[in-house]
Amino acid sequence: APIVADRLMYFHSGSSHYSGGTDTVGEAGPASHNVYSFAEGYTANTFQEFLTLQNPTNNDETVAVTLFADTYVIQQQVTVKAHSRQTVNINGLLVPIAQAYTNGGANAYAVSLSVQALGTGTKIVAERPMYFNFYGDQGGTDVIGYTGG
């Protein structure tokens, strides 16, 4: 019988100890996608952005993570072991570049993501958890990437 899976997350995270909760509906059906997109995220000040990649297959998978930020395109390849999850710290990739090249100001810290499994017929699941303290309002969000349709 069909089911709906929902993941509730309650957290106390980061050096500033962000507290809160969020939820997201799970991947529709068995993992059936190899490309995901994420709209605007943010990595400055008290915003912490991550990308989690889950590999439900029997093989290690190579995944290309592409960041689109201000005038920069940054790509990182990640190997996700079979039946495991890998976390990518988006702040760790983007913030050093945004700090070194300050021409974009605050816009240099805004980021969109594209995620693609590189093998033929490979499948992954990609989520983007974010934690923040925005003018004293602590919280977080989690979303599975857009897959089209």
C-alpha positions in Angstrom: 0.0 0.0 0.0 1.2 3.5 -0.7 2.6 5.5 2.3 3.7 9.0 3.0 7.0 9.5 4.9 7.7 12.7 6.8 10.9 13.5 8.6 10.6 15.8 11.7 13.8 17.4 12.8 14.4 19.0 16.1 17.8 20.4 16.7 20.2 22.3 18.9 23.0 23.0 16.5 26.1 25.1 15.8 28.4 27.1 17.9 25.6 29.6 18.5 23.4 26.6 19.5 20.5 27.3 17.1 17.4 25.6 18.4 14.2 24.8 16.5 12.4 22.3 14.4 11.4 21.6 10.8 9.9 18.8 8.7 10.0 17.7 5.1 8.1 15.1 3.1 10.3 12.2 1.9 11.4 11.4 -1.6 8.4 10.2 -3.7 8.8 6.4 -4.2 12.2 4.7 -4.2 15.0 7.1 -5.0 14.5 7.7 -8.7 16.3 10.9 -9.5 19.9 11.8 -10.4 19.5 15.6 -10.7 18.3 18.0 -8.0 18.1 21.8 -7.9 17.9 24.1 -4.9 16.8 27.8 -5.1 18.3 30.5 -3.1 20.2 29.7 0.1 22.4 32.0 2.2 25.8 31.5 4.0 26.7 34.8 5.7 26.8 35.7 9.3 24.6 33.3 11.4 23.3 31.2 8.4 24.7 27.7 8.2 23.8 25.8 5.0 24.5 22.1 4.3 23.8 19.6 1.6 23.1 16.0 2.5 23.5 13.3 -0.2 22.1 9.9 0.4 23.1 6.9 -1.8 20.5 4.1 -1.6 22.4 2.0 -4.3 24.8 -0.9 -4.0 27.6 1.1 -5.6 29.7 4.1 -4.6 28.4 7.1 -6.5 30.2 10.2 -7.7 28.1 13.4 -7.4 28.8 16.8 -8.9 27.7 19.7 -6.7 27.6 23.0 -8.5 27.2 26.3 -6.6 25.9 29.4 -8.3 26.8 32.5 -6.2 26.9 36.1 -7.4 29.4 36.0 -10.3 30.9 32.6 -9.3 30.3 29.0 -10.3 32.0 26.6 -8.0 31.9 22.8 -8.6 32.9 20.1 -6.2 32.8 16.3 -6.8 31.8 14.1 -3.9 32.0 10.3 -3.6 29.0 8.9 -1.6 29.6 5.4 -0.4 27.0 2.7 -1.1 24.0 2.8 1.3 25.4 5.9 3.2 24.9 9.6 3.5 27.5 12.4 2.9 27.2 15.9 4.3 28.7 18.9 2.4 29.2 22.1 4.3 28.1 24.8 1.8 29.5 27.6 4.0 32.9 25.9 3.9 32.9 26.0 0.1 31.5 29.5 -0.5 32.4 31.8 2.4 36.2 31.8 1.8 35.6 32.9 -1.8 33.0 35.5 -0.9 35.4 36.9 1.7 38.3 37.0 -0.7 36.4 38.7 -3.5 34.1 41.2 -1.9 32.8 42.8 -5.2 29.3 41.2 -4.6 28.8 42.4 -1.0 26.0 40.5 0.7 25.0 39.0 -2.6 28.2 37.0 -2.7 26.8 34.8 0.2 23.6 33.9 -1.6 23.8 30.6 -3.4 21.7 28.2 -5.5 22.7 24.6 -6.0 22.6 21.9 -8.6 23.3 18.3 -7.7 23.9 15.6 -10.3 24.9 11.9 -9.9 27.5 11.3 -12.7 27.2 7.6 -13.4 24.8 6.1 -15.9 21.6 5.0 -14.2 22.7 6.2 -10.7 20.2 7.5 -8.2 20.6 9.7 -5.1 18.5 11.7 -2.7 19.6 15.3 -2.0 18.4 17.5 0.9 19.4 21.0 2.0 19.2 21.7 5.8 19.8 25.3 6.9 20.2 26.7 10.4 20.0 30.3 11.3 19.6 33.1 13.8 18.0 36.0 12.0 17.8 39.0 14.3 17.2 36.8 17.3 14.8 34.4 15.6 16.4 31.0 15.7 15.4 28.2 13.4 16.1 25.9 10.5 14.6 24.4 7.4 15.1 21.3 5.4 13.9 20.6 1.9 14.4 17.9 -0.7 15.7 19.3 -4.0 13.5 20.1 -7.0 13.5 17.3 -9.6 11.3 18.8 -12.3 7.8 18.1 -13.3 
